[in-house]
Amino acid sequence: IVSMEFDTPEKWGGEIKLNNGGAYYIEPQAAPARLPYSVRAKRLDAAE
């Protein structure tokens, strides 16, 4: 993960950008207590 729109304990998710150029969207929510954590993500842009 290169960037995440929201990364606080109160609000986590939003637009996620990956190192390979891919972009996904995770519905903002309270941050999970620990990772790994399964969420549904929508692909916004495919990797090149």
C-alpha positions as CSV (number, residue, x, y, z in Angstrom):
1,I,0.0,0.0,0.0
2,V,1.4,3.4,-1.1
3,S,-1.4,5.5,0.3
4,M,-4.7,5.2,2.1
5,E,-7.4,8.0,2.2
6,F,-8.3,7.5,5.8
7,D,-5.8,6.0,8.4
8,T,-6.9,6.9,11.9
9,P,-8.5,4.7,14.6
10,E,-11.9,6.4,14.0
11,K,-11.9,6.2,10.2
12,W,-10.0,3.7,8.2
13,G,-10.2,2.9,4.4
14,G,-11.4,5.0,1.5
15,E,-9.2,5.0,-1.6
16,I,-6.2,2.7,-1.4
17,K,-3.4,3.0,-3.9
18,L,-0.9,0.1,-4.4
19,N,2.7,0.2,-5.4
20,N,1.9,-1.5,-8.7
21,G,-0.5,1.3,-9.8
22,G,-3.7,-0.5,-8.7
23,A,-6.3,1.5,-6.8
24,Y,-9.1,0.1,-4.7
25,Y,-11.9,1.5,-2.5
26,I,-12.8,0.2,1.0
27,E,-15.9,1.6,2.6
28,P,-14.6,3.8,5.5
29,Q,-15.0,2.3,8.9
30,A,-13.4,2.1,12.4
31,A,-9.9,0.8,12.2
32,P,-9.6,-3.0,12.8
33,A,-8.1,-4.0,16.1
34,R,-5.4,-6.1,14.3
35,L,-4.5,-7.3,10.8
36,P,-5.0,-9.4,8.8
37,Y,-8.6,-8.3,8.4
38,S,-10.9,-9.2,5.6
39,V,-12.9,-6.4,3.8
40,R,-14.6,-6.0,0.5
41,A,-12.8,-3.7,-1.9
42,K,-13.9,-2.3,-5.2
43,R,-11.3,-2.0,-7.9
44,L,-11.0,1.6,-9.1
45,D,-8.1,1.3,-11.4
46,A,-6.1,-1.8,-12.6
47,A,-2.3,-2.1,-12.3
48,E,-0.3,-1.4,-15.4
